[in-house]
Amino acid sequence: MRSSFGVTVGAITVVGALAVVDAACDGGDAAQPVYRLSATRTDAVAVGPTPLRRVSDLEYLNTLHDLFPALNLALPELPPDVPVAGFENDAEGQEPSDVLIARYEAIANLYAQAATADPSAVSAMVGCSDWSNPASSALCSGQFIAQTGRRIFRRPLSDSETRRYGVQFQSWETAVDFEGAVQLTLSAMLQSPQFLYRAETFPSNAVAGTVIAVEPYAMASRLSYLLWESGPDEALLQAASASALGTEAEIAAQARRMLADDRAKRVLWDFPRQWLGLDRILISENLARSPAVDPLWTATTQASASKETQLFIQNVLGSGGTLRDLLTSRRAWVDSEMARVYGIQTPASDWSEVSLPESERAGLLTRVSYLAGYSHAGATSPPVRGNAIQLRWLCELPVSPPPGADLSQPMASPDEGPQTNRMLFETRTKPPACQVCHVALNGFGFGLESFNAAGHYQTTDNGLPIDASGAIYGTDVDGPFNGGVALSAALSKSEVVHHCATQELVRYALGRAPVEAEEPTIDALATAFMTSGGDIRALLVAVATSPTFRTRLVEEN
């Protein structure tokens, strides 16, 4: 069988170089039926490539949690994923490192040890209670390899994989004992490329350049990592076994079932978090903020602001909320710190639902995590906030400033008298060469000047009244507005914003940038998304059932 990627993923050696179990990403031994949609090369252009994807750090930890829900282990820290265009699951940034492989080994050993801590744990793992003689040992080990391997590899083991693990298990049992062999085999599986990578195979008789349906077990993994950021559950594996993941209706039914599960809260937070850069509030620059730099900032503001945004998104989207709600809803879940920041009454208990002041706050653009995340410590930058809107919400790439441009924070001269931050930036960016870009950047950013660098609402700046008027450029809702609430309301109605959200969700789902040939699919998804009123859960189902997600291009070996 040919692999769907162009390089071989080598084996990962287990504990002290005891053995190498995996020779390569082996998906099977015999030719499989072609899950064909079309054999014509003209159809192939509608689907982009399928890169080999490693599970991201979050996906890896979620998968381990779901495989071993009873274990709560202290784990060594993984080196952070390298985001590509903001996304941590993009295949382009997933080159493994020596440190990462070493951490995988350490974590695999910790889980294997904890999962086989005593005879009762071993019995639960292998599904047998007696392995005291060669016959019962062979039966138990075979059952363990087949059942545990299926859960870890997210598909049944191939014949060659079963033989290799069986031979290695016997070797370890001879060298140690049955319990030790279970532990070492489990560790080996958790370090194997079949677990750490989402390798997809296609039949040996598939014709390069054609488009075929994604193989059922690979489709189960595509769904589970899109909607749960984790491996498939038993229902998905059973559906794959029955070849019941081939039609739009079958995939849609599974997607809706999965979105009703608590595990869907992961994607409802992590996709917006990565798309919109909502965790910028947690970077070290913001950790170093202090009341001396940002008045009213405290040691708990950073963490509370991040959690408030996460709860807002998960609760709003989890209850059927829309993209418009993300931009305009005044619902909030706050603790005492966030109540203080927002100037509202402290709730009776932390993280209770409240309503934010109507004239001040509406949706993500006016939340502290967003406002402070896109500010410098102690100073707002309208161009930075404007660029964040253009890049994240409109999918418009920034233009680099000209050589020699002064990028420092503008400061008033002592003899000029008081000036607002807006006035200083207007002077700095007044030259025609600057206005080419800054007319749009400032147009967005000036509308958020009612919020200081720490996200507090303000009506004056340096003793002068705040001017929060702005203008929207480059969309279907262009025009003047006044303040963050009005800006948010306008963007919530924009087809450009809905198209951008659709494009970014497709990128998140595929682990790569969409190719030009997939633009018609994205256009159709975006139109349906806008028509639905911005129903993000419906968009997730639509992406999962789209041709670019449920089919694949057969690539040259």
C-alpha angles and dihedrals in degrees: 000000000000120000121234092232133063102234134056116244105222125223123270113230118233129232112328094348092291092152146332110236104174120061093184142323095305113188099173147315110244133053112271128211115274111249090215129189097163137352095201121108091219090069093051093075091068093069128057129215126295108229122200105260128203116207109260120238092263093046091048094051093043091050092052091048092052093045092049106025093163093058121084106180134177103238133193113255117264119227105257121261116254107243118224112201086345096306122117095197097058111128092222091068098044103093106143121234134206089250092052093049091048090051091049088054093048093047093046090053092049092052093044091051094047093045091053098036095131139003093269091054090049090049091052091048097050097033093234134100100197126052097148098122134042094256096050091041091054091048093048095044092049091050091046094050093047099044100036092040090053091054095045098041091041090231138052115288117255119243092256092050091049091051094048094049091044093053092045092047091055090049092052092044089054092047096043121358139277095280091048091050090053090051095047094045091050090050090049092052092049090053096044121113087235088067100035096045132050097225115180121199131198130203119279090236094055114119117237112245096029127112119237136173116269111262110262099248091045088050089053089054093045090055096044096048092046097048103025104020085229143080126294121280123228093271091057093046090050090050090051091049089053092046087241097140098075106092131063090242093053093048093045091051091052092045092053091047090051094047088057089058122092089239088071088072086079096065093037087063105028098051094053090039092057097035094051099030091240094161093062085101087071097056119114094256089064092043087060093056115119137180088256090062100031113025114226091020113130136187091263099046096088098053094038093051091051094049092046091057092046093051091046093054097042094047096044096045093038090059095051099277123163140220087263089057090053088057102038112022117115092198113122139171109215143174124209092277095054091043087057092048093048092044096237134127115285110252121239090247133020119270095019120153117260138162119247122227109286097221094048113035138040125155133323100323090064098044120109095238091056097041096045092039090059095044135076118246105276097002140063121224114203091197091054092050091043092050090051090056094046094047101038104031102029100031089230113149116229123248116232115245116253119265112281095020113154105241097174123113107273115243130194119242114244092243095052098075126229118333133177122239088251092055091052093051092045089056093044095050098037098104112101092240089059095044092064087078104014097059087074098031093050091040090065098032098050089059089066097051090106085079121067126219092278093049098255117145113247137179098192135043121197088347094306128107116266116247105206097171116129145157134236117227133183100026142088090257098054119159145087125311138171121227138346095288092057092044091052092048092052095048091048089066096047122116088203091060092048091048091049092051090050093049092050093048090052089051091049091049095048099040090230141065114279114254124234092257090061094058094096089056091049091047091053092047091048093050091051090046092054091045091052090058092254097302101177095190089054088049090054090054091046092051091048091054096041120112092244091059104037098040134052140202116245103233131201114272 
